[in-house]
Amino acid sequence: MPNNQGQPQGKILPLHAVKALIVDDQRLATTMLKSILQQIGLTHINTAYDHQQAQQHCQHIAYDVLLIDYHLEGPLTGTELINLLRRRKLVSPYCGIIMISGDHSAEVILTSMSVEPDCFMAKPITADMVKAKLLSTLEECALRAPVYKALLSHDRQQAIATCKKQLMHTGYHHKLEGLLLDLLIEDGQWLQAEKYANILRKHHPSPKLSLILAKILHHNNQLKAAIHLLECQLQQSPLHIELYDYLSSYQEQDKAYYDALSSAQKALKLTPSISHRALKVAQLAADLDRVEQVLKAGQTLANHLPIIDVEWIICLAEYMAIFEQVYFSQPSLSQRQRLKLELQKINKRAHSRVMPAQEPFLSAYSHIFMSRLLLGNAQPLKAKRRLLLGLSPFFNKIPQLPSVILADTLPLLIHLGETQLISSIMQAIEKRNRFDGHSQNRLSDIKQQTHLAQRIKQLEEQLSEAYRVLQTSSEQAFPRYQQIVHDYPLCSEANLGFLQCMLDLNTGSEEDIKHNMKAVSSMPLPNDLENWRKELLEGMISKKASPHQHRVALTYKKQTQRFLDTESTE
């Protein structure tokens, strides 16, 4: 891994020392741009034709400038690639970013601006254009490098002082001014930020300054004034998307929910690939019971899932929580069924978006979420089958599952009494020290219900005691398992133990056996429980079993084997 600190000296690099990476899937365009850079005087130039090659280059070289095309072949756009490189710290905060595109649509330009590039070049490009943009970018990098160097050293005060010093030297510079104001606000220096912002606004008004002043007004409990300021600025700058984000948030706080939804929809329409905007629209629409808009936001999100690291499944989980809110607010089963059909379409779009390595997690999560809906519809047996089908590829590798899957699965397992899987998931959770917001909320809800932990601990003790007794006396184990099954009708281990007692004692009616067999048939089980189920079925088919045990076992053995062979998804 290179030391990706670039050149934090505050001096513009000579062109022959600049390390540049071109990322474009069009080889002819890449060759032409590289030739132009060489003519300008660059000698350290690498090229990449997709996101994987770009990452490989950045892992070994600390680049001073990236020139990235927006439309790349494969799953990632240029802006998503930049987010990925920054998230993985493969480029420094002061690495120059030049976005390039032959697509001049507002969506592409505005989405490109979301990653705050140093400049945007519209194709076709010329040598003069490239030289001007490159020199401007290198100058920007030199100005901000000392500030970010201080931030990387966790010295915010030094960063603020350096930013002020740079501004005194350069005079007006909107990016440095914006950075200074952001730093002051993050540091809680609201009065100083307000003073600077008002002075700057008199001489160099801009949408960024209006946004800063709106934040200050909001901080000073002047909510309506903040809203009015943003509305006025948007009349002058209707394509400054960040203004819509804050306007929507402030309108929501002001309980102007329909206005908030309208503002959020405008931002999403202009930049549909920005996932947090789709989630904002979905939540506001859900709160207003605007079902169609919730579904439309879900389709937009699925089409543009941010498939870098685990962010994609976090976004999906957050949307599914919103969908669940809408789903259970519907008064009729027919309306819920329609929503499930729409959800299948969203899920299909998500599957077409994610990369092959992410497919198993999406499949698992889809089953688990359907289990939540089934359980909410009072269909616990179907919910259990869905849940175990989703988890089955990971029975022996639970720690590989993303936190959002663990967090959404745990309440279901607790309800069903699946202690083995609960234990595996809790062990995986305890080894993690960071959680996304969705997972944190789910886990916090469980922790607040202290009786759940006590119940599960008691269940584990009851199962352990019943199994210990079973080794020596099925007759004594019988009432113990009977009580557990009464409290947890679908607990796999309890039902298997109860069936074992009935087999050993040659007792139980055909209806009783069927009832307990349903709880463990036609679904995958963890290995030791699966082996126990096989032994039980073989024993019930043998000569020592009663006729009705024999009939039930034959039926459910065939059903279970057929289910496991075909991986039925109901």
N, C-alpha and C positions, 0 to 999 in steps of 0.2 A: 504494500500500500504506500503510495507516495505521500510526502508531506504536503498536502494540498493547501498551502498557505499563500501560494502565488508570490506577488511582489508587494508586500505591505509597507512600502517605503514612502508613498506619497509622491513618487516621481514617475513621470511618463516613461515607459519602457522604450528603448530604441527598437525600431521595427525588426531588426535582425534578431533581437532577443525574444520577440513575442512568440509564444507557443499557442497555436490555433488548432481547433478541431472543427472540421466541416461535417455536418450530419445531413445527408440528403439521399433519398433512395434513387434519385435520377442520376445515373453515372455521368451522363454528358454534362449536366448542370454542375455536378461536383468537380469534374475536371476543369470546366471553364472558370469556376470560382477560385479553384486552387491556382490556376494560371494567373488570374488577376492578382491574387495575394502575393504570388512570387514576383510579379512585375512591380508591385508596390514596394517590395523589399523584405517580405517575410521569408524565412528559411526553415522554420520549424512548423510544418503543416501536416496534420494527419487527417484522414477521411474515414467516415463510417457511413454505412448504407442502411443501418437499422439500429434499434435501441440497444441490442445486445453488444454490437461492436462498439457503440459509443460508451457503454459502461466499461467494457474491457479496456479501452484506451484511457478512460478517466481513472481507472484503478491504478494505472502505472505512471501517468503523467499529470502534473499540476498545470492545467491550461490557464492561459491568461484571457482567452476569448473563445467563445463557442459561437459558431454560425450555424443555426439550426432551421431547417425547413419545417413548416407547420404540418404539412401532410406527408407522413412517412408510411411506407408499406409495413403492414403488421398492425398490432393492436394499439400501439401508442401514437398519439400525436406529438408534435414537437413540444408543446407546452407541458404535456404529461411527462415527457422525457426529462424536461428541466426540473419539474417537481421531484421526480424520482432521483435524479442526480443530487439535488439539494438535500433531500430526505436522507439519503445514504452518505451524505457528506463527501461526495466524490468531486465536488467543485467548491471553491471557496465563496464566501458571500460577496467578494469583490471581483470575482471572475466576470468578465464582460459577456453579455448575452445579446446577440443580434438575431432576431427572428426574421425569417424569409418566407415569402409565399407568393405564388402566382394567383392565389385566390384572394380577391380584393373585397370579399363580402364583409359586412359589418360583424357577423358572427366570428369569423376567423381573426379579424383585427382586434376586436374587443376581447376575445378569449386569449389571444396572444398577450394583450396588455395585462391580463390577470397575473402573469408571472413577473411583471415589472421588468421587461427587458430594457436594455439601454437604448435600443432603437429597433425599428421595423423596416425591412427592405422589401418593396414590392417588385416582383419579377415583371418584365425582364430587367435585369440589373446591368449597370455599366461600370467601367473601371473607375470613373470619377465618383460615382455614387458609393461604391465599395470603399474607396479611399477616404471619402468624407465621413462615412459612418464609422469606419474603423478607428480613425483618429479621434473622433468625438467619443467613441466608446472607451478607448484607452485613457482619455482624459478623465472621463467619469470614474473609471476604475481607480486611477491614481488619487482622485479626490476622496473617495470613500474608504480606500484601503486602511488608512490610519484609524478611522473611526471603528471599523469592524474588527481591526486588530485588538483594540481596547475591549470591545464587546466579547471577543473570543477569550480574552483574559479575565472576563467577568468583572471588568472595571467600568461600570456604567458612568460614574462621575468623570472619569478620564475620557470616555467616549463623548460625553456632552461637551466637555471643555475643548476637545479636539475639533468637534463639529463647529463650535463657535469660532475657533481659531481659523479653520478653513474658510468659513464664511467671511471673516474679516479680511482675509487675503484675497478671496475671489470676488467679493461683492455678491450681487444677486445670483442665486443658483437654486432653482426651485426644488430639485431633488434633495440637496443638502438641507434646505430649510424644512422640507417635509420630514426628513430624518430627524432633525433636531427637535422639532415639535413632538414627534412621536416618542422620542426618548424622554423628553420632559414629562409628558403625560404618563408614560410607563413608570417613571420615577416618582410620580405623585406631585410634581411641581406644576400644579394647575395654574396658579397665579402668574408664574413666569411664562408659561405656555400661552396664556391669554394675552399677556402684554406683547409678546413677540408676534403672535398671530394678528393682532389688531394693527400693529405697526406695518407689518408686511402687507396686509390686505389693502391698506391705503395706497401703497405704491405698486404692488404686484398682485392684484386679486387673482384667485385661481379656484377651481373646484376643490382642490386639496385643502386650501386654507378655509374655505367654507365648511368643509367636513370637520376640520379641527375645531373650528369655532362652535359648530353644532354639538360636538362631543363635550366641549367646555360648558355650553348652555345646559346640556343634559346633566352634567356633573353638578351644576349649580341649581338643579331642580327646576329648570325653566324648560320643561318638556315641550310645551306648545311653541315657544320661541325657536327651539331647535328644529321642530318639524317645519315651521314656516321658513326658516333659513334654507333648509334642504330643498323644499318645494320651489323656492325662488331660484336657487342655483340650478336645479334641474330644468327649469324653463330656459336657462341660458346654455346649459350643458347636458342635453338629454341623453348623451351616450356615455356619461361618466357613471359606470355601473355601480361602483361602490356606494355612491350616494343613495341609490335605491335600497341597498341592503340596510343601511342605517335608518333611512326613512321608514321602511317597513317595520323594523324593530321598534322604533320610537312610536309609530302609529299603533302598534300592538299594545305597547305599554299604556298608551292613551285610551285604550279600549275602542279604537277606531278600527275594528277587525276587518271590515270589508275594504277599507282603504289600504290596510296593511297587506291584505291578500293581493290587491291590485298592483301595488308597488312591487311586491315580490314576483308577481307574474311577469311584469315588464322586464325585470332583471333576468329572469330565467329565459324568456323569449329571445333576448339578445345574446345570451351565453348559455345555451342548453347543456353544454358539456361541463359546467361547473356544478358539481354534485350537491354542495351545501345549499344551493339555490333551489334545486328540485325538492330537497327535504324541507326547506322552509315553506315552499308553496304547499306541499303535501300536508304539513302539520296545520297550517292556517286553514286550509280547505277542510281538513278533518274536523277541526274545532267548530267550523261553520256548517258542518254536515253537507259539504259540497262534494258528493261522492265522485262524480265524473272527473272533477279536477284533481282529486286524490289519485285516481287511476291514471290520468294523463301524466301527472308528475312522475308516477311510478314507471310508466313506459319511457319517459324521457331519461330518468335515472338509469334504467336497465340498458338503454341504448348507449349510454356514456359512462358506464361504471368506471371509476378511477382504478384500473387494475394494476396498481403498484402496491407491493408489499401486502398488507392485510386491510388496507383502507377500503377496498371494494366490498368486502364482506361486512365491515362495520357500517358502511353506508346502507347496504342491503338490510342489515338487521334493524337499523334505525327506521328505515322505511316500513319494514314489516311490522314494527311496533305501532306505527301510525295506521297501517292497514288493519291491524287487529282491532284497534280502537273503533274504526269505522265499521268493520265487519260485525262486531258484537253489538253495535248500536242499531243494526237493522232489525226491524220488528218481525220479519217473516223469513221462513226457511228458503223460500224461492229467491228472495233478494240476496240472502247469504250465498246461495248456490251460484247465482249470477256473478257475485264478487269472486267466488272461488275460480270460476271459469276465466275471469279477467286476470286473476292472479297467475293462472297457468300461462297465459300469454306473456305476462311480465317475466315470469320465470324462464320461459323459452327464449326471450330476448336476452336475458342475463346469461344463459348458457352459450348463446352465440357470441357473446362479448368476451367472456373470460378465457384465459389461456389454459392449455391442457393440464398443467400442474395444479390449477385451481379448481378444475371440474369436480374432483372427489369431495372437496369441501362444500361446493355449491349444492351438489346432490344430497349430501348429508344434511345441510342446513334446510333444504327444501322439505325433506321428510320430517325433520324435527319441527319446523314451523307448522306443517300440516297437522302434526300431532297436537300442537297447542290448540288449533282450531277444533279438532275432533274432541278433545277433552272438554273444551268450552261448550261444545254442543252435546255434552253428556253421552259421548261414545267412547268410554275409557278403553275397551278392548281394542277397537280400531286404532285409538291413539297410541296404545302400547306397541302394537305391531308396526305402526309407522315410525315410532321413536327408535325401536330396536333395529329396524331396517336401515334407518339413517346412520345409526352408530356402529352397525355391524362391521364395516370395513376398518374400524378403528378400535375394536374391542381390546386388542393387545397393544395399542399405541395411542391411548387417550392423550398423552402429553403433546402429541403432534397437532391436536385440534386448536384452532384459534380461540381466543378467550370468549368471543361473542357466542360461539357454539356451546362452549362449556356453560356459560352463564344462562343461556336460553334453555339448555337441557336439564340443568340441575333441579329446577322446580318440578318438572315433569317426573323425574326419577323419584324425588321425595314423595310426591303424591302417590306414585305406584308402589313405592317400597322396594325399589331395586337397589339394595344396599351395596352389592359388589361394585356396581358402576358408580354409585354415589361416592364410595370410598376412593375409587380411581380418579374421579373428577376433582374431588376435594384435594387430593394429593397434588394433582397438576396445578390447581389454583394456588395452593399454598407456596408453590415454588416460583410464582410470578409476583413481581413487585410493582408492575405498572399495568393499568387497565384503561381501555377506552371508556368514554362516558356511558355508552349503552350498557356495557358489561358491569361497570361500577354501580349503576342504578339497579340492575337486576340483583346483583350480589348484596347490595345494601338492603334491599327489600327482604331478602331471605334472612340476613343477620338480625334485622329488627324483629323478626318473628322467632324469638328465642325458643318457643315451645317446639318448633320444628326440629331443631338440633337435638332436643331432649327426646323427642319421639323416635327419631332415627337411631339414636344411641340405644334406646330401650329396645327397638326392633332388632338391632344387631345382636344384642344380648339374648333376646328371646330365641332368635334363629340359631345362635351358637349353642344355647342350652338344649334346644329341641333336637338339633343334629347330634349332639353328644349323647343324649338319651336314646336316640334312634339306633345307635351302634350296638346297644345292648338290649333294648326293649321297645319294639314297635308299639306295644300296647300302651306303655307309659308315654311314648312320644306322640301318640295319636291325639290326645286332647290338647297338647301344647300347639301342635300344628293347626288343629281345628280353630283354636282361639286366634292365632295369627292370621289365618285366612279370613276369619270373620272381620278382623280389623283392617286387613290389607288384601282385599279379594283378588288382586291381580299380581301380588308378589310372587315372582317366579320360584324362588327358593322355597317359600312356604307351600305353594301348590305342589311342587315336586315332592317335598317331604310328606305332605298329606296323602298323595297318591301312593308313595312308597309304603306308608303305613297300611293303606287299604289293600295293597297287593300282598304285603306280608301277612296280614290278618285275614285275607280272603273275605273282605267285608265291603260294604258300600253299595248303594243302589246304582243302577245304570245311569240314572239322572245325575246323581252325585258325582260319579266318575266323569261323565260328560262335562259337567260344570267346571270341575277342576282341570280337566284336560284342555278345555278351551283357553284357559289362562296361560298355557305354555305351548300351545300348538300353533302351527302356521306362522312362525316367526323365528328369526335367528336368536340365539342365546349365547352368552359368553361360554367359553370352551368347557369349563367344568360342569356348568349347568346343562350344556348341550349333551355331554357324555352321560350325565345322569338321566336325561330325558330318553336317550337311546336305550340305556339299560332297562329303564322302566317299561318302555314300549315292548322291548323284546321279552321281558318278564311277563307282561300282561298277555302276550300272544302265546306263551308257553303253556304246557299242560297243567301246571300248578294253578293257573289263574281260573277264576270263575268264568262261566259262559259270557256274562255281560261285560266283564273286564276284557275278555278276548275280543268281543265284537267292537267295543269302543276303541280299543288299542289299534285294531286293524284299520278302522276308519281314519283315525287321527294320524297314524303313521303315514298313510298314503297322502293325506292332505298336507302334512308338514313337509314331507319329502318333495312333493310337487311344488310347494311354496318356495322351499330353499333352492330347488333346481332352477326355477324360472325367475326367482327374485321378484315375485309379484308385488305390485305397488298399489293394489286396490284402486 
